[in-house]
Amino acid sequence: MYKYIIRRIILFIPMLLALSIVVFGLAKAAPGDPFTGKILDPNVEPEVYEQQREELGFNDPIPIQYLNWAASYLKGDFGESIVFNGRSVQSLIVERFSNTLYLGMFALFITLIVAIPIGIFSARNPYSFLDYTATTFGFMGLAIPNFFFGLVVIYLFSINLGWFPAQGTVSSTDVSGLKEIFDRIHHLILPGITLGLAGTATYMRYMRSEVLDVLESDYIRTAKAKGMTEKSVLYKHTLRNALIPIITLMGFELGAVLGGAIITEQVFNFPGIGSLFIGSVVNRDYPVVMAISLFLGIAILVGNLLADIFYSIVDPRIRYD
């Protein structure tokens, strides 16, 4: 097990190298730079902007730009934002990281507490009224785009009923202590439900399918024949094996959690990493775009490693020799 983890960590090096090349290449393949595609000050001579391009290294050969960029990252220097008045990329990400993390974890919590119980119940009572209802909900959750569902809940629960705020993370900067905690949770409910909708539908369908397969296995019939209770069969044998695909999904979910679902953050004007990313793409703030892209790629790699580790915990039959 430990040897496998060490091998996977060593494999991170070429994978990170390939990831960095892809991220840098895609950023450079995009047309224009921060000085194009927008209205510039007509009182500033074009030579000034050209000088700024030269100072930022935009005129250097692509391999030289990549090496300089990679060397800076290895030193922990992510560069400075071109759009946000020269602020460091690291400060911009750190400033919004907690908001995205809270939103992602809240959405994942909603997904798990709703999807897993409903998926188990649907599998234990197939073709029942609740099973058909859950299946319908699953297909609707997969079919409805996040931005549309977000607009619907804003209209219903924020504009019409006034139960929840439609944007932001806190009502006022003056709140603190428990009031701030409850205020943040209040602001998280609508975007959290919106972000967790598609995940809930996916997890529920996977859970139902896997529990049905496991319940039809020979060792489950043997356990029942030996007189084991339904509760013991479900939690000691069925659930542990059915959780394996859920763990696979959660490995990829780590990158999605940290990404903060760009569309959801835009709809709710939520100041997270996702909204920072889309704003940087629009403004061609490439240092921020490349830093966030690389950060999310690393998160997905780490999530897959954690998923492999949890495999052996959930299913003792899995061995890494």
C-alpha positions in Angstrom: 0.0 0.0 0.0 2.7 2.5 1.0 4.8 1.5 -2.0 1.8 2.2 -4.2 1.3 5.7 -2.7 5.0 6.5 -3.2 4.8 5.3 -6.8 1.8 7.5 -7.4 3.4 10.5 -5.8 6.5 10.0 -8.0 4.2 9.8 -11.1 2.9 13.2 -10.2 6.2 14.7 -11.5 5.7 13.8 -15.2 1.9 14.3 -14.9 2.4 17.8 -13.4 4.9 18.6 -16.2 2.4 17.5 -18.9 -0.3 19.5 -17.1 1.8 22.6 -16.9 2.6 22.4 -20.7 -1.1 22.0 -21.5 -2.2 24.9 -19.3 0.5 27.2 -20.7 -0.1 26.1 -24.2 -3.9 26.7 -24.0 -3.3 30.2 -22.5 -0.9 31.2 -25.2 -3.1 29.7 -27.9 -5.9 32.1 -26.9 -6.0 35.2 -29.1 -4.8 38.6 -27.9 -3.4 39.7 -24.5 -4.6 42.1 -21.7 -3.8 45.1 -24.0 -6.1 44.0 -26.8 -9.8 43.5 -27.2 -10.7 46.5 -25.0 -10.7 50.3 -25.2 -7.3 51.7 -24.3 -6.6 55.2 -23.1 -6.3 57.3 -26.3 -4.0 59.7 -24.5 -1.4 57.0 -24.0 1.0 56.4 -26.9 1.0 52.9 -28.4 4.7 52.7 -27.6 3.9 52.7 -23.9 1.7 49.6 -24.3 4.4 47.9 -26.4 6.9 48.7 -23.7 4.7 47.0 -21.1 4.4 44.0 -23.3 8.1 43.8 -23.5 8.5 44.1 -19.8 6.0 41.4 -19.1 7.7 39.1 -21.5 4.9 38.8 -24.0 7.3 39.3 -26.9 9.8 36.6 -25.9 9.8 33.2 -27.7 7.2 30.8 -26.4 9.7 28.3 -25.0 11.5 31.1 -23.0 8.1 32.3 -21.7 7.3 28.8 -20.5 10.6 28.2 -18.8 10.4 31.6 -17.0 6.8 30.8 -16.0 7.7 27.3 -14.7 10.8 28.6 -12.8 8.7 31.2 -11.1 6.1 28.6 -10.0 8.8 26.3 -8.6 9.8 29.2 -6.4 6.2 29.7 -5.3 5.9 33.0 -7.2 2.6 32.9 -9.3 3.3 36.4 -10.7 1.1 39.5 -10.6 -2.3 40.1 -12.0 -2.3 42.4 -15.0 -5.9 43.5 -14.5 -6.2 43.9 -10.7 -3.7 46.7 -10.4 -0.7 44.6 -10.1 -1.9 42.5 -7.1 -0.2 39.1 -6.7 -2.1 36.1 -8.1 -1.6 34.3 -4.9 -3.4 37.0 -2.9 -6.3 36.9 -5.3 -6.7 33.2 -5.0 -6.3 33.1 -1.2 -8.9 35.9 -0.8 -11.6 33.9 -2.6 -10.5 30.3 -1.7 -12.4 30.1 1.5 -15.7 31.2 -0.2 -15.3 28.5 -2.9 -14.4 25.9 -0.3 -17.4 26.6 1.8 -19.7 26.6 -1.2 -18.3 23.3 -2.5 -18.4 21.5 0.8 -21.9 22.7 1.5 -23.1 21.5 -1.9 -21.3 18.1 -1.5 -22.9 17.7 2.0 -26.3 18.3 0.5 -25.6 15.9 -2.3 -24.5 13.0 0.0 -27.2 13.3 2.6 -29.9 13.3 -0.1 -28.5 11.1 -2.8 -27.2 8.1 -0.8 -30.3 7.4 1.3 -32.7 7.9 -1.7 -30.5 5.7 -3.9 -30.5 2.9 -1.2 -34.2 3.1 -0.7 -34.9 3.0 -4.4 -32.8 -0.1 -4.8 -34.5 -1.8 -1.9 -37.9 -0.9 -3.3 -37.4 -1.1 -7.1 -40.3 0.0 -9.3 -42.2 1.6 -6.4 -43.8 5.0 -6.5 -40.8 6.5 -4.7 -38.4 4.8 -7.0 -40.2 6.2 -10.1 -40.3 9.7 -8.4 -36.5 9.5 -7.6 -35.8 8.4 -11.2 -37.8 11.3 -12.6 -36.0 13.7 -10.2 -32.6 12.2 -11.3 -33.3 12.8 -15.0 -34.5 16.3 -14.3 -31.4 17.1 -12.3 -29.2 15.9 -15.1 -31.2 17.7 -17.8 -31.7 21.1 -16.2 -28.7 23.4 -16.6 -27.3 25.0 -13.4 -27.8 28.5 -14.6 -31.5 28.0 -15.4 -32.2 26.3 -12.1 -30.3 29.0 -10.3 -32.4 31.7 -11.9 -35.6 29.8 -11.0 -34.7 29.5 -7.3 -33.6 33.2 -7.2 -37.0 34.2 -8.6 -39.0 31.9 -6.3 -37.2 32.0 -3.0 -35.4 35.4 -3.2 -37.5 37.8 -5.2 -41.0 36.4 -4.6 -40.8 34.9 -1.1 -37.7 36.8 0.2 -36.5 33.8 2.2 -32.9 33.8 1.0 -30.5 36.4 -0.4 -29.8 36.3 -4.1 -26.1 37.1 -4.1 -23.0 37.6 -2.1 -21.6 35.8 1.0 -22.6 38.0 3.9 -25.3 40.7 4.4 -22.9 43.2 6.0 -19.2 43.4 7.0 -20.3 44.5 10.5 -21.6 41.0 11.6 -19.3 38.7 13.5 -19.3 35.6 15.6 -22.3 33.3 15.5 -24.3 35.9 13.5 -21.7 35.8 10.8 -21.7 32.0 10.7 -25.5 31.8 10.3 -25.4 34.7 7.8 -22.9 32.8 5.6 -25.0 29.6 5.8 -28.1 31.7 4.9 -26.2 33.0 1.8 -24.9 29.5 0.9 -28.3 27.7 0.8 -29.5 28.7 -2.7 -26.1 28.4 -4.5 -25.4 25.3 -2.6 -28.6 23.6 -3.7 -28.1 24.8 -7.2 -24.5 23.4 -7.3 -25.5 20.1 -5.7 -28.5 19.5 -8.0 -26.6 17.7 -10.8 -24.3 15.9 -8.4 -27.3 14.7 -6.3 -29.0 13.2 -9.4 -25.7 11.5 -10.6 -24.9 10.0 -7.2 -28.4 8.8 -6.7 -28.5 7.0 -10.0 -25.1 5.4 -9.3 -26.1 4.4 -5.8 -29.3 2.8 -6.9 -27.6 0.8 -9.7 -24.8 -0.4 -7.5 -27.0 -1.4 -4.6 -29.2 -3.4 -7.0 -26.2 -5.2 -8.4 -24.8 -6.0 -5.0 -28.2 -7.2 -3.6 -28.3 -9.8 -6.5 -24.8 -11.2 -5.6 -24.3 -14.7 -4.4 -22.6 -13.7 -1.1 -25.6 -11.5 -0.2 -28.0 -14.4 -0.7 -25.7 -16.5 1.4 -25.6 -13.9 4.2 -29.4 -13.8 4.2 -29.6 -17.6 4.2 -27.4 -17.7 7.3 -30.0 -15.6 9.1 -28.3 -12.2 9.1 -30.7 -9.3 9.6 -31.6 -7.0 6.8 -29.8 -4.1 8.6 -26.6 -6.1 8.9 -26.6 -7.3 5.3 -27.2 -3.7 4.1 -24.6 -1.9 6.1 -21.9 -4.6 6.5 -21.9 -6.1 3.0 -24.1 -4.2 0.5 -23.2 -0.6 1.3 -19.4 -1.0 1.5 -19.3 -2.6 -2.0 -21.8 -0.1 -3.5 -19.8 2.9 -2.3 -16.8 2.1 -4.7 -18.2 4.1 -7.7 -19.2 6.9 -5.3 -15.6 7.1 -4.1 -14.5 7.3 -7.8 -16.9 10.2 -8.4 -15.7 12.0 -5.2 -12.1 11.7 -6.4 -13.0 13.9 -9.4 -15.3 16.0 -7.2 -12.4 17.5 -5.3 -11.4 19.5 -8.4 -15.0 20.5 -8.9 -15.4 21.6 -5.3 -12.3 23.8 -5.5 -13.4 25.1 -8.9 -16.6 26.3 -7.3 -18.8 25.7 -10.3 -18.1 28.7 -12.5 -21.6 29.1 -13.8 -23.2 28.9 -10.3 -20.9 31.6 -8.9 -21.7 33.8 -11.8 -25.5 33.4 -11.4 -25.4 34.2 -7.7 -22.6 36.8 -8.0 -20.7 34.7 -5.5 -17.1 35.9 -5.0 -15.2 32.6 -5.4 -12.4 31.1 -7.5 -14.9 30.3 -10.3 -16.0 33.9 -10.8 -12.4 35.0 -10.5 -11.5 32.6 -13.2 -14.2 33.6 -15.7 -13.5 37.3 -15.1 -9.8 36.7 -15.8 -10.6 34.8 -19.0 -12.8 37.7 -20.2 -10.1 40.2 -19.4 -7.2 38.0 -20.7 -5.5 38.1 -17.3 -3.4 35.1 -18.2 -1.3 34.9 -15.0 -4.5 34.3 -13.0 -6.0 32.0 -15.5 -2.9 29.8 -15.6 -2.5 29.7 -11.9 -6.2 28.6 -11.3 -6.1 26.1 -14.1 -2.9 24.5 -12.7 -4.3 24.6 -9.2 -7.5 22.8 -10.2 -5.5 20.2 -12.2 -3.4 19.4 -9.2 -6.6 19.1 -7.1 -8.0 16.5 -9.5 -4.8 14.5 -9.4 -4.8 14.5 -5.6 -8.5 13.6 -5.5 -7.7 10.5 -7.7 -4.9 9.5 -5.4 -7.2 9.8 -2.3 -9.9 7.7 -4.2 -7.4 4.9 -4.8 -6.4 4.9 -1.1 -10.0 4.8 0.1 -10.7 1.9 -2.3 -8.6 -0.4 -0.1 -10.3 0.8 3.1 -13.9 0.3 1.8 -13.1 -3.0 -0.1 -10.4 -5.2 1.6 -10.2 -7.3 -1.6 -8.4 -4.5 -3.4 -4.6 -4.7 -3.0 -1.9 -2.6 -4.5 1.2 -4.8 -4.9 
